[in-house]
């Protein structure tokens, strides 16, 4: 039970990620996500039985923590884009950007929670202390989680967002063949994440991106 606080913020974060894709697609002329009822923060339409439930629960049961999860990708019809390459890149990048924005919101909520609840050791009621700890830990974890989601999704391997950016930058024929790798690419990503050099590189990027968030928190926590 110690790390269950990660589940609500994880679900919220992957939903925001998908809604951001659909919202940007709508701005660029593709109403597919809107017409499919996917431009909503209600998690139910976005839940993928495997990626949103089975994988997180399995990883929590077997490893005691949640490493990865995903929502159902929002439907996007690139044929509606005004400029395919540009618009495909924008739709792809807005997902990771939304996670960086959620990370900032988590940092702000962490500061607010710390100010509202005060030091946990000074809370006399066990129930109130547990509630305070839940929210503080959830927002703290949400910062790193969302930065990781942003960095992870920018890996240029299908079906991750970074692959859409790369394929749109490649010559048309090569880009189309690259896209056809599809979800087999996730097996490659899993293999890469098992390699210490690659995993350490990703974690180094995550912790580097996290530095401005830490500065933001310290600036407000230690300012009267």
HUWO-V496884 format. One record per residue. PHI is phi in degrees with one decimal (NA if undefined). Layout:
# HUWO-V496884
phi: {PHI | PHI}
This chain:
# HUWO-V496884
phi: {NA | -63.6 | -115.9 | -67.1 | -62.3 | -76.3 | -64.7 | -62.1 | -71.6 | -65.6 | -61.8 | -60.9 | -67.1 | -73.3 | -68.5 | -58.2 | -57.3 | -71.2 | -61.0 | -61.2 | -57.9 | -65.6 | -64.5 | -65.7 | -60.2 | -63.5 | -61.4 | -96.5 | 105.6 | -109.9 | -89.7 | -56.4 | -63.6 | -62.8 | -68.4 | -91.3 | 72.7 | -102.9 | -90.1 | -143.8 | -85.5 | -62.1 | -69.3 | -57.9 | -66.2 | -96.3 | -68.0 | -101.8 | -53.9 | -83.8 | -73.8 | -97.2 | -124.2 | -63.1 | -64.0 | -60.3 | -66.8 | -63.1 | -68.3 | -70.3 | -67.8 | -85.0 | -118.8 | 81.0 | -155.4 | -107.5 | -98.0 | -153.1 | -160.3 | -152.0 | -101.6 | -64.5 | -59.2 | -69.3 | -71.4 | -131.7 | -111.7 | -59.0 | -63.6 | -86.8 | -70.5 | -74.4 | -129.1 | -55.6 | -63.2 | -60.1 | -70.2 | -64.2 | -65.6 | -63.4 | -62.7 | -70.8 | -74.3 | -68.8 | -63.6 | -57.9 | -61.5 | -62.7 | -68.4 | -64.7 | -69.5 | -63.3 | -60.6 | -64.9 | -62.1 | -64.0 | -62.8 | -64.2 | -66.3 | -63.3 | -62.4 | -62.8 | -62.4 | -63.2 | -69.2 | -71.6 | -84.8 | 75.3 | -58.6 | -61.0 | -68.7 | -94.8 | -82.9 | -76.1 | -73.1 | -61.9 | -64.6 | -63.3 | -65.8 | -66.1 | -64.9 | -61.8 | -63.2 | -59.2 | -68.5 | -63.3 | -67.4 | -63.8 | -69.9 | -63.3 | -67.7 | -62.0 | -64.5 | -66.0 | -57.8 | -71.0 | -63.8 | -61.4 | -60.5 | -64.3 | -66.3 | -59.2 | -70.3 | -87.0 | -60.6 | -79.1 | -129.1 | -57.2 | -97.6 | -68.2 | -59.0 | -60.0 | -70.3 | -66.8 | -63.3 | -63.8 | -64.5 | -74.9 | -90.0 | -80.4 | -54.4 | -51.4 | -66.3 | -66.1 | -61.1 | -66.6 | -65.6 | -63.5 | -63.6 | -68.9 | -60.2 | 57.7 | -74.0 | -64.1 | -63.6 | -65.8 | -65.1 | -65.2 | -63.3 | -61.2 | -64.3 | -63.2 | -69.4 | -85.9 | -89.7 | -54.6 | -60.1 | -69.5 | -62.6 | -65.4 | -63.4 | -61.2 | -66.9 | -64.7 | -62.3 | -58.9 | -68.5 | -68.9 | -64.7 | -72.6 | -55.8 | -60.4 | -67.3 | -64.2 | -63.3 | -59.2 | -63.0 | -62.8 | -60.6 | -90.7 | -68.9 | -103.1 | -107.7 | -68.0}
